[in-house]
Amino acid sequence: MVITAGIAALDPLRVNLILAGVRTFSAFTADNDPCGEHDCATMTVRDTQIMWKIDYYDPTMTYLSTDAADPISAVRVLTIMLANEY
């Protein structure tokens, strides 16, 4: 998991609320998950608009994975950012 500088600059309580919100998120819609892959979404946590995205890399984390569904050939990285950092 990676958080951006914008998230890291928030007060610890807000960061914890954001992490909990991402962890429990399941309300995917066409508006917050435009590709329909359930690997990214936008949401608001206590008036803070955030975006999170899961990227899939090869085992060396040099290139994107050729098979995101294969846990052996894909390393998943969750990035959480302020919406305006995208």
Summary of the structure (lengths in Angstrom):
residues: 86
radius of gyration: 13.6
end to end distance: 16.4
largest distance: 38.1
contacts: 215
relative contact order: 0.24
helix: 23%
strand: 31%
